[in-house]
Amino acid sequence: MMSRFEEVSLIDNFGFQNQFTPMRDMKVTEPFRMVGTTFGASIDTFHWTATNNGAGSASGVANSIATLTSGTANDGYGQLLTAQQAGFEFAHPLMFRAAIRITDVTIADCTRRWGGFNVSGQTPANGFCFSLDGAGTLSINSISDSSSTSVESGSFNGDVDSYVVDTNVHAYEIIFFTMGAWFYIDDVLIHKITPTTVLMSESNDVCVALTSINSATGTTSGTMECWNGIIIKLGREITSPVSWYQAGLGTKLLKIGFGTVHSLAVSNTSNNAVITLYDNTAASGTILWSSGSMGANAVPFNVDLHGVGFTIGLALQILTANANATVIFE
């Protein structure tokens, strides 16, 4: 019979061990979708950005499948990114998951990539991805400031040391945060990387990214399919909110980077006062909410924004006439 002090460990199918608080409560989190949606009959431009360039290239959606085609031109490409990035918090790793099908494994001078990463033009900038080169060799990659560190099939350190890509659809996953990245195919650990003296990626705020790109002029076009693609946060979608009180005219940068606006409390508005919240680090660009020109009002009122998200930053501006505003955000 096991004593109450004997160690018991719960481990999931990814090899991650459970944790408990000092009060013996099991720590649990609910996965939360950050970016990525199912595909329909055409590109949903609010959620996805499709680009392509060169003869025969294409990037589009049909019959619930996204297809990326490089075409045959030198530097020709097809590319699909989520229109927003997934915001990263250190305590909660992100997980990229996609159903990917490679229609032709060996396409000379064509590289196909899929994962959670950002691009500068068509060049991977930061993040993590799988890639398949023109010879049909699979590799895993960490990307930092447009510099990639790659490990090819045959040198993987997971449950297998190599993987041969075929033309069937497979589930590809990357779980990543500052201290590690795990690469899986069909729930099998392919490779794990950990940092030593430098960051694996300068930013973990990334998109779902899918690219098929040529490095030379070819006669054959490289194609890949994505049946679904998503990034999930392995943790709560909210943090502890904070607030800022602005009295009278002025502009205030409240946060740089990702966050959420919860509500706005307005009081003592003068005639023609305008209050605006921007998704930016300055009072310009994408407007999250604007009061428009208000009439004089001494009665305070609240605006419930129901968790409106921002990605670049949060800036508050009160102009034209005085008003008081308290913004609650995280």
Secondary structure, 3 states (H helix, E strand, C coil): CCCCCCCCCCECCCCCECCECCCCCECCCCCEEEECCCCCCCCCCCCEEEEEECCCCEEEEECCEEEEECCCCCCCEEEEEECCCECCECCECEEEEEEEEECCCCCCCEEEEEEEEEEECCEEEEEEEEEECCCCCEEEEEEECCEEEEEECCCCCCCCCCCCCCCCEEEEEEEEECCEEEEEECCEEEEEECCCCCCCCCCCCECEEEEEEECCCCCCCCEEEEEEEEEEECCCCCCCCEEEEEECCEEEEEEECCEEEEEEEEECECCCEEEEEEECCCCCCEEEEECCCECCECCCEEEEEEEEEECCEEEEEEECCCCEEEEEEC
